[in-house]
Amino acid sequence: QVLLSEVFDCSYGTSLELNRLVQDDAGVHFVARTAKNNGVAAKVQVPKNVKPIAPGCLTVAVSGSVLETFVQQEPFVTGFHVMVLRPKQEMTLEEKMFYASCVRANQWKYSYGRQANRTLKDLLVPARHTVPSWVYGSFARVADQLKTSLPTF
């Protein structure tokens, strides 16, 4: 196992307040500390002085729904107390999903109102070379299983 900060660059997101933004169905995702909807609380217009965060990152709630972790596949901005994890090396979506599960598995450490803002980067996760082989190709295997179990018309 290694520190999370050895696999990802960990930094705060854009720390915006949803009630000060203009909601817009054509806008970018606003990722908050919620455990629902991949962390997306709304779609918003991006303020002029803010650059959206590029897709391919993980977002982690460090308070609220602590350690709810999601892979963001579209540009986004964040609310307060949301950390963004950027892989230090190129990763497949399957690897990112695996690491999201690894981070989320530590939620039990943050009961009773504890926050993860100071300790997130120090969580222990599997090193890249120890990611289980079943992770790779897992999406294709699930899709194949679904195809064979669905009725054909």
Backbone hydrogen bonds, N-H to C=O, Kabsch-Sander energy under -0.5 kcal/mol:
donor,donor_aa,acceptor,acceptor_aa,energy
2,V,125,V,-3.1
4,L,123,L,-2.2
5,S,121,K,-2.0
6,E,3,L,-2.1
7,V,3,L,-0.6
7,V,4,L,-1.4
8,F,4,L,-2.5
9,D,86,R,-3.1
10,C,8,F,-0.6
11,S,9,D,-0.5
11,S,84,V,-2.0
13,G,82,V,-2.3
15,S,79,G,-0.8
16,L,78,T,-3.1
18,L,16,L,-0.6
20,R,17,E,-1.8
21,L,18,L,-1.8
23,Q,21,L,-0.7
24,D,43,K,-2.5
27,G,24,D,-2.3
28,V,44,V,-2.5
29,H,75,P,-1.3
30,F,42,A,-2.9
31,V,29,H,-0.6
31,V,77,V,-3.0
32,A,30,F,-0.5
32,A,39,G,-3.0
39,G,36,K,-2.1
40,V,37,N,-2.2
41,A,30,F,-2.9
41,A,39,G,-0.6
42,A,30,F,-0.9
44,V,28,V,-2.8
45,Q,22,V,-2.9
50,V,47,P,-1.8
53,I,76,F,-3.4
56,G,72,Q,-3.5
57,C,72,Q,-0.5
58,L,85,L,-2.3
59,T,70,F,-2.8
60,V,83,M,-2.6
61,A,68,E,-1.9
62,V,60,V,-0.5
62,V,81,H,-2.5
63,S,81,H,-0.7
65,S,33,R,-1.3
65,S,63,S,-0.6
66,V,64,G,-1.9
67,L,61,A,-3.6
68,E,65,S,-1.9
69,T,67,L,-0.6
70,F,59,T,-2.0
72,Q,57,C,-3.0
72,Q,70,F,-0.5
73,Q,71,V,-0.6
76,F,53,I,-1.7
77,V,29,H,-2.4
79,G,31,V,-2.4
82,V,79,G,-0.6
83,M,60,V,-3.0
84,V,11,S,-3.8
85,L,58,L,-3.1
86,R,9,D,-2.5
86,R,84,V,-0.6
88,K,7,V,-2.6
96,K,92,T,-2.2
97,M,93,L,-2.5
98,F,94,E,-2.1
99,Y,95,E,-2.6
100,A,96,K,-2.3
101,S,97,M,-1.9
102,C,98,F,-2.0
103,V,99,Y,-2.5
104,R,100,A,-2.5
105,A,101,S,-1.9
106,N,103,V,-2.0
107,Q,104,R,-2.0
109,K,106,N,-1.9
110,Y,107,Q,-2.4
111,S,108,W,-0.8
114,R,111,S,-1.2
116,A,62,V,-2.5
117,N,62,V,-0.7
120,L,116,A,-2.1
122,D,119,T,-1.5
123,L,120,L,-1.9
125,V,2,V,-2.8
130,T,127,A,-1.9
131,V,128,R,-1.5
135,V,132,P,-1.6
136,Y,133,S,-0.9
138,S,135,V,-1.5
141,R,137,G,-2.0
142,V,138,S,-2.2
143,A,139,F,-2.3
144,D,140,A,-2.5
145,Q,141,R,-2.3
146,L,142,V,-2.3
147,K,143,A,-2.4
148,T,144,D,-2.0
149,S,145,Q,-1.4
150,L,146,L,-1.4
